[in-house]
């Protein structure tokens, strides 16, 4: 469905959105979207760090006999 829009259609949509919402509202909305993306990336990085920290703290509880088999 969206494959047939093309450049003129996208420009028309952009003009309609600009007229409906105004430049100030769109710029503030894009600022909020940017803040949301930044917060999401920070959350992902914090999650990765937390997983790495928990992996570093994990102990190997394999019995010595089992370690020799591998």
PDB file of N, CA, C and O in Angstrom:
ATOM      1  N   UNK A   1       0.821  -1.190   0.000  1.00  0.00           N
ATOM      2  CA  UNK A   1       0.000   0.000   0.000  1.00  0.00           C
ATOM      3  C   UNK A   1       0.871   1.261   0.000  1.00  0.00           C
ATOM      4  O   UNK A   1       0.641   2.168  -0.800  1.00  0.00           O
ATOM      5  N   UNK A   2       1.850   1.324   0.875  1.00  0.00           N
ATOM      6  CA  UNK A   2       2.690   2.519   0.970  1.00  0.00           C
ATOM      7  C   UNK A   2       3.799   2.541  -0.078  1.00  0.00           C
ATOM      8  O   UNK A   2       4.525   3.530  -0.179  1.00  0.00           O
ATOM      9  N   UNK A   3       3.942   1.481  -0.851  1.00  0.00           N
ATOM     10  CA  UNK A   3       5.000   1.440  -1.854  1.00  0.00           C
ATOM     11  C   UNK A   3       4.741   2.396  -3.013  1.00  0.00           C
ATOM     12  O   UNK A   3       5.678   2.768  -3.719  1.00  0.00           O
ATOM     13  N   UNK A   4       3.501   2.798  -3.221  1.00  0.00           N
ATOM     14  CA  UNK A   4       3.145   3.613  -4.374  1.00  0.00           C
ATOM     15  C   UNK A   4       3.074   5.108  -4.074  1.00  0.00           C
ATOM     16  O   UNK A   4       2.638   5.875  -4.933  1.00  0.00           O
ATOM     17  N   UNK A   5       3.486   5.548  -2.884  1.00  0.00           N
ATOM     18  CA  UNK A   5       3.330   6.963  -2.527  1.00  0.00           C
ATOM     19  C   UNK A   5       4.281   7.841  -3.329  1.00  0.00           C
ATOM     20  O   UNK A   5       3.820   8.774  -3.987  1.00  0.00           O
ATOM     21  N   UNK A   6       5.546   7.595  -3.306  1.00  0.00           N
ATOM     22  CA  UNK A   6       6.499   8.383  -4.072  1.00  0.00           C
ATOM     23  C   UNK A   6       6.803   9.732  -3.433  1.00  0.00           C
ATOM     24  O   UNK A   6       6.239  10.088  -2.399  1.00  0.00           O
ATOM     25  N   UNK A   7       7.703  10.473  -4.068  1.00  0.00           N
ATOM     26  CA  UNK A   7       8.158  11.764  -3.546  1.00  0.00           C
ATOM     27  C   UNK A   7       7.056  12.827  -3.540  1.00  0.00           C
ATOM     28  O   UNK A   7       6.909  13.516  -2.530  1.00  0.00           O
ATOM     29  N   UNK A   8       6.281  12.996  -4.605  1.00  0.00           N
ATOM     30  CA  UNK A   8       5.224  14.016  -4.558  1.00  0.00           C
ATOM     31  C   UNK A   8       4.200  13.750  -3.455  1.00  0.00           C
ATOM     32  O   UNK A   8       3.725  14.686  -2.812  1.00  0.00           O
ATOM     33  N   UNK A   9       3.865  12.504  -3.239  1.00  0.00           N
ATOM     34  CA  UNK A   9       2.916  12.175  -2.178  1.00  0.00           C
ATOM     35  C   UNK A   9       3.476  12.483  -0.811  1.00  0.00           C
ATOM     36  O   UNK A   9       2.761  12.995   0.050  1.00  0.00           O
ATOM     37  N   UNK A  10       4.746  12.180  -0.593  1.00  0.00           N
ATOM     38  CA  UNK A  10       5.388  12.477   0.686  1.00  0.00           C
ATOM     39  C   UNK A  10       5.455  13.983   0.936  1.00  0.00           C
ATOM     40  O   UNK A  10       5.241  14.445   2.057  1.00  0.00           O
ATOM     41  N   UNK A  11       5.752  14.739  -0.113  1.00  0.00           N
ATOM     42  CA  UNK A  11       5.792  16.198   0.030  1.00  0.00           C
ATOM     43  C   UNK A  11       4.410  16.751   0.366  1.00  0.00           C
ATOM     44  O   UNK A  11       4.286  17.655   1.193  1.00  0.00           O
ATOM     45  N   UNK A  12       3.384  16.218  -0.265  1.00  0.00           N
ATOM     46  CA  UNK A  12       2.023  16.656   0.027  1.00  0.00           C
ATOM     47  C   UNK A  12       1.650  16.348   1.474  1.00  0.00           C
ATOM     48  O   UNK A  12       1.050  17.183   2.150  1.00  0.00           O
ATOM     49  N   UNK A  13       1.997  15.172   1.947  1.00  0.00           N
ATOM     50  CA  UNK A  13       1.720  14.808   3.334  1.00  0.00           C
ATOM     51  C   UNK A  13       2.465  15.735   4.285  1.00  0.00           C
ATOM     52  O   UNK A  13       1.898  16.178   5.283  1.00  0.00           O
ATOM     53  N   UNK A  14       3.731  16.036   3.990  1.00  0.00           N
ATOM     54  CA  UNK A  14       4.519  16.925   4.841  1.00  0.00           C
ATOM     55  C   UNK A  14       3.900  18.321   4.905  1.00  0.00           C
ATOM     56  O   UNK A  14       3.853  18.925   5.977  1.00  0.00           O
ATOM     57  N   UNK A  15       3.428  18.834   3.776  1.00  0.00           N
ATOM     58  CA  UNK A  15       2.811  20.164   3.747  1.00  0.00           C
ATOM     59  C   UNK A  15       1.517  20.166   4.562  1.00  0.00           C
ATOM     60  O   UNK A  15       1.256  21.109   5.307  1.00  0.00           O
ATOM     61  N   UNK A  16       0.709  19.113   4.423  1.00  0.00           N
ATOM     62  CA  UNK A  16      -0.549  19.048   5.164  1.00  0.00           C
ATOM     63  C   UNK A  16      -0.283  18.995   6.666  1.00  0.00           C
ATOM     64  O   UNK A  16      -0.953  19.677   7.440  1.00  0.00           O
ATOM     65  N   UNK A  17       0.691  18.188   7.077  1.00  0.00           N
ATOM     66  CA  UNK A  17       1.034  18.098   8.498  1.00  0.00           C
ATOM     67  C   UNK A  17       1.541  19.442   9.012  1.00  0.00           C
ATOM     68  O   UNK A  17       1.193  19.863  10.115  1.00  0.00           O
ATOM     69  N   UNK A  18       2.362  20.108   8.212  1.00  0.00           N
ATOM     70  CA  UNK A  18       2.890  21.416   8.611  1.00  0.00           C
ATOM     71  C   UNK A  18       1.768  22.439   8.768  1.00  0.00           C
ATOM     72  O   UNK A  18       1.784  23.234   9.708  1.00  0.00           O
ATOM     73  N   UNK A  19       0.809  22.428   7.871  1.00  0.00           N
ATOM     74  CA  UNK A  19      -0.304  23.374   7.949  1.00  0.00           C
ATOM     75  C   UNK A  19      -1.186  23.072   9.154  1.00  0.00           C
ATOM     76  O   UNK A  19      -1.619  23.989   9.851  1.00  0.00           O
ATOM     77  N   UNK A  20      -1.454  21.795   9.402  1.00  0.00           N
ATOM     78  CA  UNK A  20      -2.344  21.426  10.497  1.00  0.00           C
ATOM     79  C   UNK A  20      -1.746  21.720  11.869  1.00  0.00           C
ATOM     80  O   UNK A  20      -2.430  22.246  12.747  1.00  0.00           O
ATOM     81  N   UNK A  21      -0.491  21.386  12.053  1.00  0.00           N
ATOM     82  CA  UNK A  21       0.104  21.485  13.380  1.00  0.00           C
ATOM     83  C   UNK A  21       0.964  22.718  13.594  1.00  0.00           C
ATOM     84  O   UNK A  21       1.160  23.122  14.740  1.00  0.00           O
ATOM     85  N   UNK A  22       1.469  23.316  12.570  1.00  0.00           N
ATOM     86  CA  UNK A  22       2.334  24.479  12.723  1.00  0.00           C
ATOM     87  C   UNK A  22       3.770  24.084  12.999  1.00  0.00           C
ATOM     88  O   UNK A  22       4.052  22.997  13.502  1.00  0.00           O
ATOM     89  N   UNK A  23       4.665  24.987  12.662  1.00  0.00           N
ATOM     90  CA  UNK A  23       6.092  24.683  12.771  1.00  0.00           C
ATOM     91  C   UNK A  23       6.541  24.513  14.215  1.00  0.00           C
ATOM     92  O   UNK A  23       7.357  23.637  14.502  1.00  0.00           O
ATOM     93  N   UNK A  24       6.033  25.325  15.126  1.00  0.00           N
ATOM     94  CA  UNK A  24       6.448  25.256  16.532  1.00  0.00           C
ATOM     95  C   UNK A  24       6.049  23.949  17.179  1.00  0.00           C
ATOM     96  O   UNK A  24       6.829  23.351  17.920  1.00  0.00           O
ATOM     97  N   UNK A  25       4.841  23.506  16.903  1.00  0.00           N
ATOM     98  CA  UNK A  25       4.354  22.258  17.489  1.00  0.00           C
ATOM     99  C   UNK A  25       5.161  21.064  16.963  1.00  0.00           C
ATOM    100  O   UNK A  25       5.489  20.154  17.723  1.00  0.00           O
ATOM    101  N   UNK A  26       5.477  21.069  15.678  1.00  0.00           N
ATOM    102  CA  UNK A  26       6.240  19.966  15.093  1.00  0.00           C
ATOM    103  C   UNK A  26       7.654  19.937  15.657  1.00  0.00           C
ATOM    104  O   UNK A  26       8.176  18.863  15.955  1.00  0.00           O
ATOM    105  N   UNK A  27       8.280  21.097  15.807  1.00  0.00           N
ATOM    106  CA  UNK A  27       9.652  21.118  16.333  1.00  0.00           C
ATOM    107  C   UNK A  27       9.686  20.656  17.781  1.00  0.00           C
ATOM    108  O   UNK A  27      10.619  19.960  18.182  1.00  0.00           O
ATOM    109  N   UNK A  28       8.686  21.031  18.575  1.00  0.00           N
ATOM    110  CA  UNK A  28       8.658  20.564  19.964  1.00  0.00           C
ATOM    111  C   UNK A  28       8.387  19.062  20.020  1.00  0.00           C
ATOM    112  O   UNK A  28       8.925  18.363  20.879  1.00  0.00           O
ATOM    113  N   UNK A  29       7.560  18.572  19.114  1.00  0.00           N
ATOM    114  CA  UNK A  29       7.289  17.136  19.051  1.00  0.00           C
ATOM    115  C   UNK A  29       8.555  16.364  18.679  1.00  0.00           C
ATOM    116  O   UNK A  29       8.841  15.320  19.266  1.00  0.00           O
ATOM    117  N   UNK A  30       9.306  16.871  17.714  1.00  0.00           N
ATOM    118  CA  UNK A  30      10.550  16.201  17.315  1.00  0.00           C
ATOM    119  C   UNK A  30      11.570  16.235  18.452  1.00  0.00           C
ATOM    120  O   UNK A  30      12.346  15.295  18.619  1.00  0.00           O
ATOM    121  N   UNK A  31      11.571  17.315  19.233  1.00  0.00           N
ATOM    122  CA  UNK A  31      12.460  17.374  20.399  1.00  0.00           C
ATOM    123  C   UNK A  31      12.111  16.297  21.414  1.00  0.00           C
ATOM    124  O   UNK A  31      12.999  15.671  21.993  1.00  0.00           O
ATOM    125  N   UNK A  32      10.811  16.080  21.630  1.00  0.00           N
ATOM    126  CA  UNK A  32      10.374  15.035  22.553  1.00  0.00           C
ATOM    127  C   UNK A  32      10.724  13.654  22.020  1.00  0.00           C
ATOM    128  O   UNK A  32      11.111  12.772  22.786  1.00  0.00           O
ATOM    129  N   UNK A  33      10.592  13.465  20.719  1.00  0.00           N
ATOM    130  CA  UNK A  33      10.964  12.179  20.119  1.00  0.00           C
ATOM    131  C   UNK A  33      12.463  11.935  20.307  1.00  0.00           C
ATOM    132  O   UNK A  33      12.875  10.819  20.623  1.00  0.00           O
ATOM    133  N   UNK A  34      13.269  12.965  20.116  1.00  0.00           N
ATOM    134  CA  UNK A  34      14.715  12.835  20.317  1.00  0.00           C
ATOM    135  C   UNK A  34      15.062  12.484  21.753  1.00  0.00           C
ATOM    136  O   UNK A  34      15.940  11.657  21.998  1.00  0.00           O
ATOM    137  N   UNK A  35      14.375  13.111  22.709  1.00  0.00           N
ATOM    138  CA  UNK A  35      14.610  12.792  24.121  1.00  0.00           C
ATOM    139  C   UNK A  35      14.214  11.351  24.422  1.00  0.00           C
ATOM    140  O   UNK A  35      14.885  10.663  25.191  1.00  0.00           O
ATOM    141  N   UNK A  36      13.122  10.898  23.813  1.00  0.00           N
ATOM    142  CA  UNK A  36      12.679   9.522  24.012  1.00  0.00           C
ATOM    143  C   UNK A  36      13.675   8.513  23.461  1.00  0.00           C
ATOM    144  O   UNK A  36      13.945   7.491  24.092  1.00  0.00           O
ATOM    145  N   UNK A  37      14.213   8.798  22.296  1.00  0.00           N
ATOM    146  CA  UNK A  37      15.213   7.910  21.695  1.00  0.00           C
ATOM    147  C   UNK A  37      16.461   7.876  22.557  1.00  0.00           C
ATOM    148  O   UNK A  37      17.036   6.809  22.768  1.00  0.00           O
ATOM    149  N   UNK A  38      16.889   9.023  23.057  1.00  0.00           N
ATOM    150  CA  UNK A  38      18.062   9.083  23.923  1.00  0.00           C
ATOM    151  C   UNK A  38      17.842   8.291  25.203  1.00  0.00           C
ATOM    152  O   UNK A  38      18.729   7.559  25.642  1.00  0.00           O
ATOM    153  N   UNK A  39      16.662   8.433  25.806  1.00  0.00           N
ATOM    154  CA  UNK A  39      16.356   7.687  27.028  1.00  0.00           C
ATOM    155  C   UNK A  39      16.308   6.182  26.752  1.00  0.00           C
ATOM    156  O   UNK A  39      16.754   5.389  27.582  1.00  0.00           O
ATOM    157  N   UNK A  40      15.773   5.783  25.598  1.00  0.00           N
ATOM    158  CA  UNK A  40      15.717   4.372  25.241  1.00  0.00           C
ATOM    159  C   UNK A  40      17.127   3.800  25.086  1.00  0.00           C
ATOM    160  O   UNK A  40      17.420   2.720  25.598  1.00  0.00           O
ATOM    161  N   UNK A  41      17.992   4.517  24.385  1.00  0.00           N
ATOM    162  CA  UNK A  41      19.370   4.047  24.200  1.00  0.00           C
ATOM    163  C   UNK A  41      20.096   3.936  25.536  1.00  0.00           C
ATOM    164  O   UNK A  41      20.854   2.992  25.756  1.00  0.00           O
ATOM    165  N   UNK A  42      19.868   4.897  26.426  1.00  0.00           N
ATOM    166  CA  UNK A  42      20.501   4.853  27.746  1.00  0.00           C
ATOM    167  C   UNK A  42      20.002   3.636  28.527  1.00  0.00           C
ATOM    168  O   UNK A  42      20.785   2.969  29.203  1.00  0.00           O
ATOM    169  N   UNK A  43      18.710   3.348  28.438  1.00  0.00           N
ATOM    170  CA  UNK A  43      18.156   2.184  29.112  1.00  0.00           C
ATOM    171  C   UNK A  43      18.736   0.888  28.581  1.00  0.00           C
ATOM    172  O   UNK A  43      19.024  -0.028  29.352  1.00  0.00           O
ATOM    173  N   UNK A  44      18.909   0.803  27.266  1.00  0.00           N
ATOM    174  CA  UNK A  44      19.500  -0.397  26.670  1.00  0.00           C
ATOM    175  C   UNK A  44      20.943  -0.560  27.134  1.00  0.00           C
ATOM    176  O   UNK A  44      21.364  -1.665  27.477  1.00  0.00           O
ATOM    177  N   UNK A  45      21.695   0.524  27.144  1.00  0.00           N
ATOM    178  CA  UNK A  45      23.087   0.457  27.597  1.00  0.00           C
ATOM    179  C   UNK A  45      23.168   0.058  29.071  1.00  0.00           C
ATOM    180  O   UNK A  45      24.029  -0.734  29.455  1.00  0.00           O
ATOM    181  N   UNK A  46      22.271   0.608  29.899  1.00  0.00           N
ATOM    182  CA  UNK A  46      22.251   0.238  31.316  1.00  0.00           C
ATOM    183  C   UNK A  46      21.917  -1.237  31.487  1.00  0.00           C
ATOM    184  O   UNK A  46      22.500  -1.910  32.337  1.00  0.00           O
ATOM    185  N   UNK A  47      20.984  -1.744  30.689  1.00  0.00           N
ATOM    186  CA  UNK A  47      20.629  -3.158  30.751  1.00  0.00           C
ATOM    187  C   UNK A  47      21.787  -4.049  30.355  1.00  0.00           C
ATOM    188  O   UNK A  47      22.032  -5.071  30.995  1.00  0.00           O
ATOM    189  N   UNK A  48      22.507  -3.670  29.298  1.00  0.00           N
ATOM    190  CA  UNK A  48      23.680  -4.441  28.875  1.00  0.00           C
ATOM    191  C   UNK A  48      24.734  -4.450  29.977  1.00  0.00           C
ATOM    192  O   UNK A  48      25.327  -5.488  30.268  1.00  0.00           O
ATOM    193  N   UNK A  49      24.961  -3.297  30.581  1.00  0.00           N
ATOM    194  CA  UNK A  49      25.962  -3.195  31.650  1.00  0.00           C
ATOM    195  C   UNK A  49      25.556  -4.053  32.841  1.00  0.00           C
ATOM    196  O   UNK A  49      26.401  -4.714  33.445  1.00  0.00           O
ATOM    197  N   UNK A  50      24.286  -4.050  33.179  1.00  0.00           N
ATOM    198  CA  UNK A  50      23.806  -4.858  34.299  1.00  0.00           C
ATOM    199  C   UNK A  50      23.991  -6.349  34.024  1.00  0.00           C
ATOM    200  O   UNK A  50      24.377  -7.102  34.919  1.00  0.00           O
ATOM    201  N   UNK A  51      23.718  -6.777  32.793  1.00  0.00           N
ATOM    202  CA  UNK A  51      23.915  -8.181  32.427  1.00  0.00           C
ATOM    203  C   UNK A  51      25.394  -8.546  32.486  1.00  0.00           C
ATOM    204  O   UNK A  51      25.750  -9.612  32.987  1.00  0.00           O
ATOM    205  N   UNK A  52      26.256  -7.667  31.978  1.00  0.00           N
ATOM    206  CA  UNK A  52      27.697  -7.936  32.007  1.00  0.00           C
ATOM    207  C   UNK A  52      28.204  -8.013  33.440  1.00  0.00           C
ATOM    208  O   UNK A  52      29.045  -8.854  33.758  1.00  0.00           O
ATOM    209  N   UNK A  53      27.696  -7.135  34.309  1.00  0.00           N
ATOM    210  CA  UNK A  53      28.110  -7.167  35.710  1.00  0.00           C
ATOM    211  C   UNK A  53      27.673  -8.456  36.386  1.00  0.00           C
ATOM    212  O   UNK A  53      28.432  -9.044  37.157  1.00  0.00           O
ATOM    213  N   UNK A  54      26.453  -8.897  36.102  1.00  0.00           N
ATOM    214  CA  UNK A  54      25.976 -10.131  36.732  1.00  0.00           C
ATOM    215  C   UNK A  54      26.733 -11.340  36.197  1.00  0.00           C
ATOM    216  O   UNK A  54      26.950 -12.303  36.933  1.00  0.00           O
ATOM    217  N   UNK A  55      27.135 -11.307  34.939  1.00  0.00           N
ATOM    218  CA  UNK A  55      27.925 -12.414  34.378  1.00  0.00           C
ATOM    219  C   UNK A  55      29.315 -12.445  35.000  1.00  0.00           C
ATOM    220  O   UNK A  55      29.873 -13.523  35.208  1.00  0.00           O
ATOM    221  N   UNK A  56      29.876 -11.288  35.298  1.00  0.00           N
ATOM    222  CA  UNK A  56      31.204 -11.228  35.902  1.00  0.00           C
ATOM    223  C   UNK A  56      31.168 -11.753  37.334  1.00  0.00           C
ATOM    224  O   UNK A  56      32.153 -12.312  37.817  1.00  0.00           O
ATOM    225  N   UNK A  57      30.036 -11.575  38.012  1.00  0.00           N
ATOM    226  CA  UNK A  57      29.917 -12.023  39.394  1.00  0.00           C
ATOM    227  C   UNK A  57      29.539 -13.491  39.513  1.00  0.00           C
ATOM    228  O   UNK A  57      29.636 -14.069  40.595  1.00  0.00           O
ATOM    229  N   UNK A  58      29.111 -14.100  38.416  1.00  0.00           N
ATOM    230  CA  UNK A  58      28.667 -15.496  38.459  1.00  0.00           C
ATOM    231  C   UNK A  58      29.853 -16.408  38.767  1.00  0.00           C
ATOM    232  O   UNK A  58      30.955 -16.217  38.254  1.00  0.00           O
ATOM    233  N   UNK A  59      29.599 -17.398  39.613  1.00  0.00           N
ATOM    234  CA  UNK A  59      30.641 -18.350  39.977  1.00  0.00           C
ATOM    235  C   UNK A  59      30.456 -19.634  39.185  1.00  0.00           C
ATOM    236  O   UNK A  59      29.341 -20.003  38.817  1.00  0.00           O
ATOM    237  N   UNK A  60      31.565 -20.300  38.932  1.00  0.00           N
ATOM    238  CA  UNK A  60      31.517 -21.605  38.294  1.00  0.00           C
ATOM    239  C   UNK A  60      31.362 -22.647  39.400  1.00  0.00           C
ATOM    240  O   UNK A  60      32.260 -22.825  40.223  1.00  0.00           O
ATOM    241  N   UNK A  61      30.222 -23.331  39.414  1.00  0.00           N
ATOM    242  CA  UNK A  61      29.958 -24.311  40.465  1.00  0.00           C
ATOM    243  C   UNK A  61      30.048 -25.737  39.936  1.00  0.00           C
ATOM    244  O   UNK A  61      29.567 -26.675  40.572  1.00  0.00           O
ATOM    245  N   UNK A  62      30.665 -25.895  38.774  1.00  0.00           N
ATOM    246  CA  UNK A  62      30.816 -27.223  38.194  1.00  0.00           C
ATOM    247  C   UNK A  62      31.804 -28.028  39.040  1.00  0.00           C
ATOM    248  O   UNK A  62      32.880 -27.532  39.375  1.00  0.00           O
ATOM    249  N   UNK A  63      31.440 -29.277  39.390  1.00  0.00           N
ATOM    250  CA  UNK A  63      32.386 -30.115  40.148  1.00  0.00           C
ATOM    251  C   UNK A  63      33.652 -30.353  39.339  1.00  0.00           C
ATOM    252  O   UNK A  63      33.629 -30.335  38.109  1.00  0.00           O
ATOM    253  N   UNK A  64      34.764 -30.578  40.049  1.00  0.00           N
ATOM    254  CA  UNK A  64      36.059 -30.771  39.390  1.00  0.00           C
ATOM    255  C   UNK A  64      36.052 -31.968  38.432  1.00  0.00           C
ATOM    256  O   UNK A  64      36.698 -31.931  37.385  1.00  0.00           O
ATOM    257  N   UNK A  65      35.313 -33.037  38.795  1.00  0.00           N
ATOM    258  CA  UNK A  65      35.273 -34.213  37.929  1.00  0.00           C
ATOM    259  C   UNK A  65      34.643 -33.878  36.576  1.00  0.00           C
ATOM    260  O   UNK A  65      35.081 -34.369  35.536  1.00  0.00           O
ATOM    261  N   UNK A  66      33.608 -33.034  36.608  1.00  0.00           N
ATOM    262  CA  UNK A  66      32.922 -32.662  35.377  1.00  0.00           C
ATOM    263  C   UNK A  66      33.788 -31.741  34.523  1.00  0.00           C
ATOM    264  O   UNK A  66      33.712 -31.804  33.296  1.00  0.00           O
ATOM    265  N   UNK A  67      34.602 -30.896  35.131  1.00  0.00           N
ATOM    266  CA  UNK A  67      35.473 -29.995  34.379  1.00  0.00           C
ATOM    267  C   UNK A  67      36.513 -30.774  33.593  1.00  0.00           C
ATOM    268  O   UNK A  67      36.892 -30.383  32.489  1.00  0.00           O
ATOM    269  N   UNK A  68      36.977 -31.892  34.177  1.00  0.00           N
ATOM    270  CA  UNK A  68      37.987 -32.698  33.508  1.00  0.00           C
ATOM    271  C   UNK A  68      37.428 -33.395  32.275  1.00  0.00           C
ATOM    272  O   UNK A  68      38.187 -33.691  31.352  1.00  0.00           O
ATOM    273  N   UNK A  69      36.136 -33.663  32.227  1.00  0.00           N
ATOM    274  CA  UNK A  69      35.536 -34.367  31.112  1.00  0.00           C
ATOM    275  C   UNK A  69      35.452 -33.495  29.853  1.00  0.00           C
ATOM    276  O   UNK A  69      35.428 -34.011  28.735  1.00  0.00           O
ATOM    277  N   UNK A  70      35.410 -32.215  30.038  1.00  0.00           N
ATOM    278  CA  UNK A  70      35.250 -31.309  28.893  1.00  0.00           C
ATOM    279  C   UNK A  70      36.532 -30.965  28.258  1.00  0.00           C
ATOM    280  O   UNK A  70      36.557 -30.213  27.284  1.00  0.00           O
TER     281      UNK A  70
END
